[in-house]
Amino acid sequence: MSSRLGSLLCASLGLASALALAATSGLTPVQSAHACGCFAPPDPSVPVVQGGERILFAMEDGVVTAHVQIQYSGAADEFAWLVPLPAEPTLGIGTDELFTRILSNTQPRYQFTVLNAEECNPLPTPTAPPNAGGDAGADDGVVVSREVVGPFETAVLRADDKQPMLDWLSENRFFVPAGTDEAVDPYIKEGAYFLALKLAAGNDVGDLQPIVISYASELPQIPIVLTSVAADPDMPVLVWVLGEHRAIPRNFFHTELNDARIDWINNGSNYIEVVTEAVDEADGHHSFVTEYAGSSSVMRDVLDFAGRFGDLDLLRQLSDPAEYLDYLFLYGYAQTSFFGPPSFSTQMLSQLDGHLPLPLELVDAVAADNGYELTADEFYFRYRDYRSDYPDIVEAAHEGFDPAALTDLLDERIVVPTLAAGQLFRDYEYLTRLFTTLSPEEMTKDPVFSFNPDLPEVSNRHTATVEVLECGSGNFPDTNGPAILTTEQGRRVYLPGGLGDSGWLNTPMPASLRIEMLREEGAPSVVTDNEATIADSIDENHAVPPKADDGGCSTRTGTAPGAGALLLGGLVLLTLRRRRVSVRA
């Protein structure tokens, strides 16, 4: 079996903001998007936008299970997706919450701890269900199976011959973009398959949820070559792999970042830029960064904590919509937030809308009476209040509410997929998160992933120290005065302008510390080692002056760990003082 077909699918994300596609005025509308799958509308004048795709692989005993999140914006009847497979799959539906939680729990986080001049006051510390089958035997041998899986109408197609497969897709309104013919060529051969998806009748874009695909394969693989049909430059690719050991890129290089290039002070806002530059320093621009490798316990009890979802038999009997919604909020159907009331996921809102819709008449009435636009989350959270204030509208809209029908739907679309996803992190002990960026011209081979039991864990939490050398007004550390940044890798960078001095980021030096080849056992084989080059560049451009080391203020550890804590994505936990103040000689 070709290694190109050794596995499935592709991941194409990083941060959500980096994934959006848009049809540009005056240009050909986007007809496919960030994925190994292809998206295209039947009407080329209608733009199709896929926000991105996220994938988690679980590997055991020759079987790969892939959870793939599809993010798409466009008309429901124009959604179609095509992806190559190495073997006939079994299909199920997943949950968006898996990706929401795992993205957050494994996200790279950078923080710095402030070391104050001894006489300064310390800075304050911030506070799978049954599926409806179809006829699989009447399509000239192209169709292996057809079924409805959650919101999707699916077809598994033989890919022994390209043209019959493409003809069938066109005839059955599984549209693929122009230029796909050549892109699928590497995947066309005897024993190969493609999975085609589109939204089943009666479903809307809001009903989209992850697809779960299990198939026989030796190793997980991303068919990124097909993605090149319509990918953005430096497209982020993010994949999680569950298994017994740390996952590695088998046919791509592995890069360790030079953390002196990370903007520790300003929220790591240049992280994607540094990764992109670092992986581009590898031959062919083919390299991955390991962002997390370690115990899967970071996700245990996150999706399937004890008592979640309550008693479905009891829920089926709650005919009062207010009591029904109270139960959903009480038993974990909504997602909690530090910054506001609990809210429902897009999947949950889609199911509720079919049985307890937000009446448009109520939206208009609230806007007229109170001057704000009522959202579905606000409506469900304060259902009793709105029913009390507007009984004629709400009670009429929800007369005949069928709690059993809604509960059955929630069981199929929410409960079963979420609990199954949570079980993954009990079944598999080790979790790896790998990240890279690729441009279309770099998508010349499909990355394959394997495992190495000898490699160390990799934390997603990174800490540097900033030694503030002088005190200012109020005897607080002068964060605009001279300081020394010591990175996690031990680089000491002099900041003459303090925490507001970003000039050091322009120091000419590689973005990669090391470029390696990882094998299935043993230590990495170093291809490029930039250790000396980085040290020389810092010494030449931002060396710590002798006075700062030996003749400056004595220092002690302050009490502000996390004073510069950050989460990639822009959450700043503390805004440091920027005003320059007078200092003591």
PLY file of the C-alpha trace (Angstrom):
ply
format ascii 1.0
element vertex 585
property float x
property float y
property float z
element edge 583
property int vertex1
property int vertex2
end_header
0.00 0.00 0.00
1.31 3.42 -0.91
2.48 5.48 2.03
0.56 8.36 0.46
-2.59 6.42 1.21
-1.32 5.20 4.57
-3.85 7.35 6.33
-6.40 10.04 6.06
-7.42 13.59 5.98
-5.76 16.84 6.63
-5.69 19.45 9.32
-5.43 23.07 8.49
-5.57 25.39 11.37
-3.67 27.17 14.04
-5.39 30.09 15.61
-8.92 30.57 14.39
-8.18 34.08 13.18
-5.51 32.74 10.84
-7.91 30.42 9.07
-10.59 32.60 7.53
-10.98 32.60 3.77
-12.92 35.20 1.85
-13.83 35.71 -1.76
-11.97 38.81 -2.89
-13.73 41.35 -5.07
-12.54 41.07 -8.63
-11.00 37.64 -8.13
-12.33 34.18 -8.79
-14.56 33.12 -5.88
-13.00 30.63 -3.49
-14.06 27.13 -4.54
-12.15 25.07 -2.06
-10.53 25.74 1.22
-8.15 24.80 3.99
-8.52 21.05 4.03
-7.57 17.87 2.37
-11.20 17.95 1.33
-12.53 20.11 -1.46
-15.40 22.59 -1.21
-17.21 24.07 -4.19
-20.60 25.60 -4.94
-22.76 24.56 -7.91
-22.97 28.27 -8.72
-19.41 29.66 -9.07
-20.70 33.16 -8.37
-21.57 32.14 -4.81
-18.49 32.25 -2.57
-17.77 29.31 -0.31
-15.79 30.01 2.84
-14.30 27.33 5.08
-13.00 28.77 8.33
-10.63 25.87 8.86
-10.41 22.25 9.85
-9.06 20.58 12.97
-8.15 16.95 13.35
-7.33 14.54 16.16
-5.90 11.09 15.39
-6.12 8.11 17.72
-3.96 5.13 16.73
-4.18 1.57 18.04
-3.71 -1.96 16.65
-3.63 -0.94 13.01
-6.76 1.21 13.23
-6.74 4.99 12.92
-9.69 6.99 14.23
-9.85 10.59 13.07
-12.07 13.30 14.56
-12.31 16.09 11.99
-13.93 19.44 12.67
-15.30 21.18 9.60
-15.68 24.95 9.75
-17.66 26.31 6.82
-19.60 29.44 5.94
-21.97 29.44 3.00
-25.30 28.12 1.82
-26.25 24.71 3.20
-27.18 23.26 -0.18
-23.73 24.16 -1.51
-21.69 22.38 1.15
-19.75 19.40 -0.21
-16.50 17.82 0.93
-14.22 15.19 -0.56
-11.37 13.43 1.21
-9.15 10.44 0.32
-9.13 7.26 2.39
-6.82 4.23 2.44
-9.56 1.74 3.30
-13.32 1.49 3.62
-14.25 3.42 6.78
-16.82 3.32 9.52
-18.41 6.69 10.24
-19.86 8.52 13.22
-20.35 12.06 14.45
-18.21 13.97 16.92
-18.49 17.10 19.01
-17.18 20.63 18.55
-16.52 20.79 22.28
-13.67 18.31 21.87
-11.79 20.85 19.77
-12.74 23.84 21.90
-11.36 22.15 25.00
-8.28 20.47 23.56
-7.24 23.64 21.76
-7.37 25.56 25.03
-5.81 22.86 27.23
-2.78 22.33 24.98
-2.32 25.90 23.75
1.26 27.24 23.99
1.40 29.75 26.85
4.23 32.16 27.52
4.69 34.10 30.74
7.44 36.04 32.46
8.25 36.54 36.11
9.54 39.93 37.27
12.68 40.13 39.39
12.71 43.50 41.16
15.55 45.69 42.30
15.92 44.83 46.00
14.82 48.19 47.36
11.72 48.37 45.10
8.22 47.55 46.26
6.92 44.44 44.48
4.50 44.82 41.60
0.94 43.73 42.50
-0.15 40.26 41.39
-3.18 40.16 39.04
-5.74 38.35 39.93
-22.56 6.74 17.45
-26.24 6.42 16.78
-28.16 4.24 14.23
-27.85 5.58 10.69
-30.28 5.57 7.81
-28.73 3.53 5.02
-28.97 4.03 1.27
-28.68 1.91 -1.84
-25.02 1.22 -2.45
-25.32 -1.14 -5.36
-26.72 0.88 -8.25
-23.89 3.23 -9.24
-21.79 1.26 -11.72
-19.44 -0.02 -9.03
-18.28 3.43 -7.90
-20.30 3.63 -4.70
-19.30 1.37 -1.82
-21.82 2.72 0.69
-24.19 5.62 1.29
-25.66 6.60 4.65
-26.84 9.51 6.72
-24.49 10.22 9.64
-25.81 12.94 11.92
-26.32 16.00 9.71
-24.35 14.54 6.79
-25.28 12.57 3.73
-22.19 10.49 3.06
-20.88 8.35 0.24
-17.80 6.13 0.24
-16.50 5.83 -3.33
-13.99 3.56 -4.98
-11.05 5.52 -6.37
-9.64 2.88 -8.71
-10.48 5.12 -11.66
-10.70 8.90 -11.41
-13.21 9.87 -14.07
-16.11 7.60 -13.02
-15.73 8.90 -9.47
-15.72 12.56 -10.55
-18.68 11.97 -12.87
-20.67 10.40 -10.04
-19.87 13.31 -7.74
-21.05 15.81 -10.32
-24.24 13.91 -11.12
-25.10 13.65 -7.42
-24.27 17.28 -6.54
-21.15 16.51 -4.54
-19.33 19.33 -6.30
-15.55 19.66 -6.37
-13.54 22.69 -7.48
-11.81 23.29 -10.75
-8.25 22.04 -10.61
-9.12 19.04 -8.45
-8.57 16.55 -11.29
-4.78 16.75 -11.07
-4.72 17.13 -7.29
-6.52 13.82 -6.75
-4.19 11.91 -9.09
-1.77 10.80 -6.31
-4.68 9.17 -4.48
-6.19 7.30 -7.44
-5.18 3.65 -7.45
-6.54 0.18 -6.86
-7.89 -0.25 -3.35
-8.22 3.49 -2.69
-11.37 5.24 -1.53
-12.79 8.73 -1.18
-15.34 9.93 1.34
-17.82 12.51 0.06
-19.98 14.56 2.42
-22.82 17.00 2.02
-25.52 18.25 4.36
-28.55 15.98 4.43
-31.96 17.44 3.63
-33.43 19.43 6.50
-30.04 20.41 7.94
-28.42 23.83 7.88
-24.85 25.06 8.24
-25.47 25.42 11.97
-25.94 21.64 12.11
-22.38 20.96 10.95
-20.44 18.96 13.49
-17.23 16.94 13.45
-17.16 13.70 11.53
-15.49 10.63 13.08
-13.83 8.23 10.65
-12.20 4.92 11.57
-10.22 2.87 9.07
-7.42 0.34 8.82
-4.01 1.94 8.35
-0.47 1.55 9.58
0.02 5.23 10.48
-1.88 8.53 10.50
-1.23 10.74 7.50
-2.43 14.11 6.19
-3.03 14.17 2.40
-1.90 17.77 2.16
-1.16 17.58 -1.58
-4.89 17.77 -2.30
-5.14 20.88 -0.12
-2.86 22.81 -2.46
-5.76 23.27 -4.88
-6.90 26.32 -2.90
-4.80 27.04 0.17
-3.64 30.36 1.54
0.07 31.16 1.89
1.52 29.93 5.18
-1.66 28.01 5.97
-1.58 26.76 9.58
-1.76 22.98 10.03
-2.53 21.62 13.50
-2.90 17.99 14.48
-3.27 16.09 17.75
-2.23 12.44 17.99
-3.24 10.00 20.73
-1.25 6.82 21.27
1.08 5.01 23.65
4.04 7.35 23.07
5.00 10.75 21.72
4.03 11.24 18.09
6.62 12.42 15.56
6.59 13.61 11.95
8.03 10.64 10.10
8.84 12.23 6.75
9.05 15.91 7.75
11.77 17.56 9.80
11.20 18.59 13.40
12.05 22.12 14.57
12.79 23.45 18.03
12.14 27.19 18.22
14.72 29.79 19.22
12.79 31.27 22.13
14.83 34.50 22.01
12.68 35.32 18.99
9.43 35.02 20.97
7.93 38.33 22.11
7.66 37.38 25.78
6.64 40.90 26.80
3.78 41.49 24.37
1.64 38.38 24.62
3.66 36.17 22.28
1.89 37.97 19.46
4.61 36.98 17.00
4.37 33.24 17.75
2.86 32.21 14.40
5.38 34.41 12.59
8.27 32.77 14.45
6.97 29.26 13.74
6.49 30.08 10.07
10.02 31.43 9.75
11.47 28.54 11.75
9.87 25.76 9.69
10.80 27.59 6.49
14.45 27.26 7.53
14.14 23.50 7.03
14.81 21.92 3.64
11.70 22.16 1.50
10.00 24.13 4.29
8.81 20.74 5.55
8.96 20.69 9.34
6.70 20.51 12.41
6.97 22.04 15.86
5.87 20.00 18.88
3.68 22.26 21.02
2.69 19.67 23.61
3.69 16.09 24.33
2.70 14.35 27.51
-0.08 12.82 29.49
-3.57 12.89 28.05
-4.74 13.65 31.59
-4.96 17.33 30.55
-8.23 16.28 28.91
-9.53 13.71 31.40
-12.80 14.58 33.13
-13.10 17.61 30.86
-15.76 16.25 28.52
-17.16 13.36 30.55
-17.05 14.48 34.17
-19.19 12.51 36.62
-22.89 13.23 36.39
-22.69 15.20 33.18
-25.92 15.25 31.15
-27.94 13.91 34.10
-30.81 11.44 33.66
-32.12 11.43 30.10
-35.27 9.56 31.10
-36.09 12.36 33.53
-35.27 15.00 30.93
-37.72 13.40 28.50
-40.52 14.03 30.99
-39.91 17.77 31.54
-42.68 19.23 29.40
-42.29 22.77 30.78
-39.69 24.48 28.56
-38.39 26.53 31.51
-37.77 23.41 33.61
-36.23 21.69 30.61
-33.78 24.54 30.02
-32.95 24.75 33.72
-31.99 21.08 33.59
-29.73 21.67 30.58
-27.87 24.46 32.35
-27.59 22.44 35.55
-26.20 19.27 33.98
-23.48 20.49 31.67
-25.19 20.97 28.32
-24.04 24.61 28.34
-20.45 25.83 28.44
-19.42 27.98 31.38
-17.35 31.15 31.14
-15.36 33.31 33.53
-16.62 36.41 31.76
-20.37 35.91 31.58
-23.30 33.54 31.93
-23.14 30.00 30.52
-23.85 29.66 26.83
-24.74 26.90 24.40
-22.50 25.72 21.59
-23.52 26.22 17.98
-24.53 22.56 17.87
-26.75 22.93 20.93
-28.34 26.12 19.63
-29.13 24.39 16.37
-30.96 21.55 18.14
-32.83 23.92 20.46
-33.87 26.09 17.54
-35.78 23.18 16.04
-37.88 22.63 19.18
-37.74 25.83 21.26
-36.98 28.52 18.69
-36.33 32.14 19.57
-39.45 33.86 18.15
-38.62 36.66 15.73
-41.65 38.51 17.06
-40.00 38.47 20.50
-36.74 39.83 19.08
-38.65 42.73 17.54
-40.62 43.37 20.74
-37.53 43.40 22.95
-35.73 45.74 20.55
-38.70 48.12 20.54
-39.18 48.04 24.32
-35.59 47.86 25.54
-33.36 48.94 22.68
-31.18 45.83 22.38
-31.11 42.79 20.14
-32.08 39.61 21.94
-29.78 36.64 21.28
-30.65 32.98 21.54
-28.26 32.45 24.46
-29.77 35.36 26.39
-33.27 34.08 25.65
-32.59 30.56 26.89
-30.66 31.72 29.96
-33.49 34.06 31.03
-36.33 32.08 29.55
-38.60 32.48 32.59
-38.19 36.27 32.53
-39.02 36.61 28.85
-41.95 34.22 29.12
-43.26 36.26 32.05
-42.81 39.58 30.24
-44.09 38.41 26.84
-46.37 35.43 27.57
-48.48 35.75 24.43
-45.42 35.48 22.20
-43.36 32.84 24.03
-46.13 30.49 25.10
-47.68 30.51 21.64
-44.32 29.76 20.01
-43.62 26.79 22.30
-47.06 25.30 22.58
-46.84 21.58 21.98
-43.18 21.34 23.02
-42.08 17.68 22.79
-39.33 17.06 25.38
-38.88 13.42 24.38
-38.16 14.28 20.75
-35.64 16.98 21.69
-33.96 14.70 24.24
-33.58 11.94 21.68
-31.93 14.40 19.32
-29.61 15.72 22.04
-28.68 12.16 22.94
-27.70 11.43 19.34
-26.01 14.71 18.45
-24.55 15.86 21.79
-24.48 13.30 24.60
-23.18 10.18 22.86
-20.47 11.97 20.79
-19.25 14.02 23.77
-18.97 11.06 26.13
-17.23 9.03 23.42
-14.72 11.84 22.87
-14.06 12.04 26.59
-13.40 8.30 26.71
-10.53 8.74 24.24
-8.42 10.35 26.94
-8.97 7.38 29.24
-8.19 4.84 26.52
-4.98 6.54 25.34
-2.29 7.66 27.77
-0.21 9.99 25.60
-1.20 13.11 23.67
0.94 15.05 21.18
0.15 18.36 19.52
2.10 19.25 16.35
1.96 22.47 14.35
3.33 23.89 11.12
2.46 26.30 8.33
2.53 25.47 4.63
2.01 27.44 1.43
0.49 25.79 -1.67
3.85 25.47 -3.43
5.22 23.67 -0.35
2.45 21.05 -0.33
4.42 18.53 -2.34
4.27 15.54 0.00
1.89 14.23 2.62
3.12 14.30 6.23
3.05 10.92 7.97
3.12 10.51 11.75
4.65 7.75 13.83
5.75 7.30 17.46
8.98 7.32 19.48
8.97 5.99 23.07
12.40 7.49 23.85
11.67 11.20 23.43
10.98 13.49 26.39
7.73 15.27 27.16
7.18 18.81 25.89
5.32 21.34 28.02
3.02 23.93 26.48
3.82 26.34 29.34
6.94 28.46 29.03
8.40 30.94 31.52
11.05 33.65 31.22
12.29 36.16 33.79
12.65 39.91 33.47
15.11 41.49 35.90
14.15 45.14 36.42
17.30 47.00 37.47
15.99 50.33 38.81
13.19 51.70 40.96
10.96 54.60 40.04
8.03 56.62 41.38
6.45 55.22 44.51
9.49 52.98 44.84
7.95 50.56 42.35
10.15 48.86 39.74
10.75 51.13 36.77
9.54 48.89 33.95
10.66 51.53 31.45
14.20 51.45 32.81
16.94 48.97 31.93
16.12 45.30 32.36
17.45 41.85 31.52
15.25 39.24 29.84
16.31 35.63 30.49
14.43 33.19 28.27
13.51 29.63 29.16
16.44 28.40 27.07
18.78 30.61 29.10
19.33 33.45 26.61
20.10 36.74 28.41
18.95 39.77 26.43
19.60 43.35 27.60
16.60 45.70 27.31
17.89 49.27 27.79
14.37 50.66 27.42
12.75 48.15 29.73
9.57 46.27 29.02
8.54 48.78 26.39
11.72 48.18 24.39
10.90 45.80 21.54
14.02 46.54 19.50
15.59 43.26 20.56
13.03 41.39 18.45
14.76 42.70 15.33
18.06 41.07 16.27
19.22 39.16 13.16
19.27 35.50 14.14
17.58 32.24 13.11
14.05 31.46 14.28
15.00 27.82 14.79
17.30 26.62 17.54
17.63 23.17 16.01
16.31 21.32 12.97
16.16 17.57 13.53
15.06 14.27 12.07
13.08 12.19 14.54
13.15 8.40 14.26
10.89 5.77 15.78
13.44 5.15 18.50
16.41 6.90 20.02
17.44 10.54 20.22
16.93 13.11 17.45
19.45 13.38 14.63
20.45 17.04 14.46
20.50 18.44 10.93
21.10 22.10 11.80
22.26 23.51 15.14
21.98 27.30 15.46
23.09 27.49 19.10
26.38 29.30 18.45
24.91 31.63 15.82
22.16 32.74 18.19
24.58 33.31 21.07
26.93 35.36 18.88
24.09 37.51 17.56
22.78 38.31 21.04
26.29 39.08 22.28
26.83 41.43 19.36
23.50 43.25 19.54
22.00 42.92 23.01
24.69 41.72 25.39
24.19 42.50 29.07
26.63 45.32 30.04
29.12 44.47 32.81
27.68 47.24 34.99
24.24 45.65 34.83
25.70 42.30 35.82
28.23 43.39 38.43
27.85 47.03 39.33
24.14 47.59 39.03
21.47 47.30 41.67
21.30 44.09 43.58
18.12 42.19 42.88
15.75 39.81 44.52
12.82 37.81 43.28
9.67 39.90 43.37
6.20 38.65 44.15
4.68 39.01 40.72
4.90 35.63 39.02
2.66 35.76 36.01
2.90 39.54 35.79
3.25 39.08 32.09
1.20 35.91 31.83
-0.40 35.34 28.48
-2.44 32.95 26.47
-1.82 32.99 22.73
-4.83 34.68 21.35
-4.38 37.92 23.22
-5.42 37.68 26.88
-3.21 40.08 28.83
-3.35 39.48 32.56
-1.47 42.56 33.63
-0.75 45.89 31.98
2.61 47.02 33.25
3.40 50.64 33.97
4.82 52.34 30.88
5.37 55.90 32.17
9.03 56.79 32.51
9.87 58.02 35.99
12.91 59.43 37.73
15.36 56.94 39.18
17.92 57.00 41.92
21.57 57.21 41.01
0 1
1 2
2 3
3 4
4 5
5 6
6 7
7 8
8 9
9 10
10 11
11 12
12 13
13 14
14 15
15 16
16 17
17 18
18 19
19 20
20 21
21 22
22 23
23 24
24 25
25 26
26 27
27 28
28 29
29 30
30 31
31 32
32 33
33 34
34 35
35 36
36 37
37 38
38 39
39 40
40 41
41 42
42 43
43 44
44 45
45 46
46 47
47 48
48 49
49 50
50 51
51 52
52 53
53 54
54 55
55 56
56 57
57 58
58 59
59 60
60 61
61 62
62 63
63 64
64 65
65 66
66 67
67 68
68 69
69 70
70 71
71 72
72 73
73 74
74 75
75 76
76 77
77 78
78 79
79 80
80 81
81 82
82 83
83 84
84 85
85 86
86 87
87 88
88 89
89 90
90 91
91 92
92 93
93 94
94 95
95 96
96 97
97 98
98 99
99 100
100 101
101 102
102 103
103 104
104 105
105 106
106 107
107 108
108 109
109 110
110 111
111 112
112 113
113 114
114 115
115 116
116 117
117 118
118 119
119 120
120 121
121 122
122 123
123 124
124 125
125 126
127 128
128 129
129 130
130 131
131 132
132 133
133 134
134 135
135 136
136 137
137 138
138 139
139 140
140 141
141 142
142 143
143 144
144 145
145 146
146 147
147 148
148 149
149 150
150 151
151 152
152 153
153 154
154 155
155 156
156 157
157 158
158 159
159 160
160 161
161 162
162 163
163 164
164 165
165 166
166 167
167 168
168 169
169 170
170 171
171 172
172 173
173 174
174 175
175 176
176 177
177 178
178 179
179 180
180 181
181 182
182 183
183 184
184 185
185 186
186 187
187 188
188 189
189 190
190 191
191 192
192 193
193 194
194 195
195 196
196 197
197 198
198 199
199 200
200 201
201 202
202 203
203 204
204 205
205 206
206 207
207 208
208 209
209 210
210 211
211 212
212 213
213 214
214 215
215 216
216 217
217 218
218 219
219 220
220 221
221 222
222 223
223 224
224 225
225 226
226 227
227 228
228 229
229 230
230 231
231 232
232 233
233 234
234 235
235 236
236 237
237 238
238 239
239 240
240 241
241 242
242 243
243 244
244 245
245 246
246 247
247 248
248 249
249 250
250 251
251 252
252 253
253 254
254 255
255 256
256 257
257 258
258 259
259 260
260 261
261 262
262 263
263 264
264 265
265 266
266 267
267 268
268 269
269 270
270 271
271 272
272 273
273 274
274 275
275 276
276 277
277 278
278 279
279 280
280 281
281 282
282 283
283 284
284 285
285 286
286 287
287 288
288 289
289 290
290 291
291 292
292 293
293 294
294 295
295 296
296 297
297 298
298 299
299 300
300 301
301 302
302 303
303 304
304 305
305 306
306 307
307 308
308 309
309 310
310 311
311 312
312 313
313 314
314 315
315 316
316 317
317 318
318 319
319 320
320 321
321 322
322 323
323 324
324 325
325 326
326 327
327 328
328 329
329 330
330 331
331 332
332 333
333 334
334 335
335 336
336 337
337 338
338 339
339 340
340 341
341 342
342 343
343 344
344 345
345 346
346 347
347 348
348 349
349 350
350 351
351 352
352 353
353 354
354 355
355 356
356 357
357 358
358 359
359 360
360 361
361 362
362 363
363 364
364 365
365 366
366 367
367 368
368 369
369 370
370 371
371 372
372 373
373 374
374 375
375 376
376 377
377 378
378 379
379 380
380 381
381 382
382 383
383 384
384 385
385 386
386 387
387 388
388 389
389 390
390 391
391 392
392 393
393 394
394 395
395 396
396 397
397 398
398 399
399 400
400 401
401 402
402 403
403 404
404 405
405 406
406 407
407 408
408 409
409 410
410 411
411 412
412 413
413 414
414 415
415 416
416 417
417 418
418 419
419 420
420 421
421 422
422 423
423 424
424 425
425 426
426 427
427 428
428 429
429 430
430 431
431 432
432 433
433 434
434 435
435 436
436 437
437 438
438 439
439 440
440 441
441 442
442 443
443 444
444 445
445 446
446 447
447 448
448 449
449 450
450 451
451 452
452 453
453 454
454 455
455 456
456 457
457 458
458 459
459 460
460 461
461 462
462 463
463 464
464 465
465 466
466 467
467 468
468 469
469 470
470 471
471 472
472 473
473 474
474 475
475 476
476 477
477 478
478 479
479 480
480 481
481 482
482 483
483 484
484 485
485 486
486 487
487 488
488 489
489 490
490 491
491 492
492 493
493 494
494 495
495 496
496 497
497 498
498 499
499 500
500 501
501 502
502 503
503 504
504 505
505 506
506 507
507 508
508 509
509 510
510 511
511 512
512 513
513 514
514 515
515 516
516 517
517 518
518 519
519 520
520 521
521 522
522 523
523 524
524 525
525 526
526 527
527 528
528 529
529 530
530 531
531 532
532 533
533 534
534 535
535 536
536 537
537 538
538 539
539 540
540 541
541 542
542 543
543 544
544 545
545 546
546 547
547 548
548 549
549 550
550 551
551 552
552 553
553 554
554 555
555 556
556 557
557 558
558 559
559 560
560 561
561 562
562 563
563 564
564 565
565 566
566 567
567 568
568 569
569 570
570 571
571 572
572 573
573 574
574 575
575 576
576 577
577 578
578 579
579 580
580 581
581 582
582 583
583 584
